[in-house]
C-alpha cells in the first residue's frame, strides 16, 4: 500500500508535463526541437500531395509518440516532450539511412541532425544521466518503429514493387 501511495505522489498533471513545470528554457528548447524535427516529414507529405497513406502514417506515428511521452511521464513523474522529438528523429534516421533524401530534404535533414545532436549534448551536460538514457532510448524506439513499418510494407507489397510504389507506401524517401 505504501508503494502505491508513493507512486501516486510522484504523478504529475499533463499540464506540468507539457510545460516542464514552468521551466521556460526547457519549453523553448524542446518545442523548437519538435518543430524542427517535424519539418522533414511535413516537407515529404507536401512533396507527395496525393499520398494519403504517408499522411496517415506520420499522423499515427506522431500521436503514438505523444501518447508514449505523456504515459511515461504520468508513470515515472518526469516532465517534457523530448521523447517525442527524439523518437521522431530516430524514425527519420532509419528512413535517411535506408534511402537518401533528395535535394532540399537532404540539406534540411543534415540541419535537423545537427540540431538534435546539439540539444541532446546540451541535456547530457546539464541534466541527470537518466535524461540522456531516455533520449537514446527514444531514438532507438523511433528507429525500431520505422524498421518495423518498412518490413511490414515489404511483406505486404506486390511481388516486386517499383520505386514509385514504395514511395507511396513507405515513410520518408
N, C-alpha and C positions, 0 to 999 in steps of 0.2 A: 504494500500500500504506500509506503514512503517513497519508493522509486517512482510510482505513478504520479504522486504529488510533485516530486522533483521535476519530472518530465513536463507536467502541466505548467509549472512555474517558469520554465525556460521558453515556452511558446511565445512567439511574437505575433502581432497583428500583421495582416497583409500590408497595411499602410506603412508600418515600421519597416517591413522587409523591403518594400519598393522605394522607400525614402531614405534608406540607410540610417534610419533613426535620426534624421535631420542633418547628417553629415553632408554639407554642400559640396565639398571637394570630391567625395566619392560619388555623389549623384552626378556631377558634371562629367567626371571621367567616364563613368560607366554608361551613362545614357548617350554620350558622344560615341563611345565604342560600339554600342548597339547599333546606332545609325550608320556608322562606318562599315560595320560588317554586313548590314542589310543591303547596302547599295549594290553589291555584286549580284546577289540573286535577283534584285529588282531590275538591274540592267539586263540580265538574261531573260527575265519574263517579258520585259518591254521589247527586247530584240525579237523574240518569238511570239508576237502578238496572238496568233491563233492557237497556241498550245495551252489548253485548259488543264491538261494533266500536270504540266510543270507548275502552274499557279497553285493548283490544289495540293501538290506535293509540298511545295515550300510553305504554304499556309499551315498544313498539318505539322510539318517539322517545327515551325515557329511556335505553334500552340503547344506542342509536346514539350519543347524546351522551357517555355514559360511555366507550364504546369509542374514540370520536374523541379524547377528552381523554387517555386513557391512551396510545393510539397516538402522539399528537402529542408527549407528554412523553417517551416512550421514544425517539422520533426526535430531538428537539431538546434534551433534557436539562432540561426545565422541571419544576416541581412544581405540584400543586394540582388543584382541581376547579372553578375559577372559569369555565372554558369551559363546563362543564355548566350551571351555573345561569344564566349569561348567554345561552346558546343556548336554554334552556328559556324564559327571559323573552322573547327575541326571537320565539319561537313564539307565546307568549301575546299579544305586542303585535299581531301581524297579526290574530289572532282578535278581539282587543279593538277594533281599528280597524274591522275589517270588519263586525262586528255587536256592538253594545253588550251587555255582560253585564247581567243583571237583578239588582236588589236587592242582596243581600249580596255576591255575587260582584263586582259593580262596585265597591263600597266596598273590598273586600279587594284588588282589582286596583290601586286607587289607592295603597293602603298598600304593596303589593309594588313598584310603580313607584318610590315614594319611597325604599324600602329599597335597591333596585337602584341608583338614582342615587347615593344616599349611599355605598354600598360602592364603586361604580366611581370616584366622585370621590376617596374615601379612597385607593384604589390609584393613581389618577392623580397624586396629590400625593406619596405615599410610595414608589412603585415606579418602576422603569425605564419608559421610554416604550413598550417592547415589550409590557408588560403591558396598557397602555391600548389599544394597537393590537389585541392578542389579544382583549380584551373587546369591542371594536367589531366585529371580525370574527365573533366568536361570536354577537353579537346579529343580525348580518346573516345568518349561517348559519341561525339559528332562524327568521328571517322567511322566508328562501328555502324552507326545508323546509315551513313552514306554507302558503305560497303554492302551492308545488308540489302539496301534498296537496289543497288546496282546488280547484285547477284540475283535478286528476285526478278528484276527486269530481264536479265539474260535468260533465265529459266522460262519465263512466260512470253518471250519474244518469238517471232517466227523463226523458222529453221536457220536462216542466215539473213538477219536484218541489215539493211543498208545504213550508212551513217545518218541519213536524213531521218530514218525511222527511229534510230536510237536517240537522236537529238530530241525528238518529240516526247519520248517516254522517260528519258534519263533526267538526272539532276542537272547541274551546270555543265556546260560543254566548253 
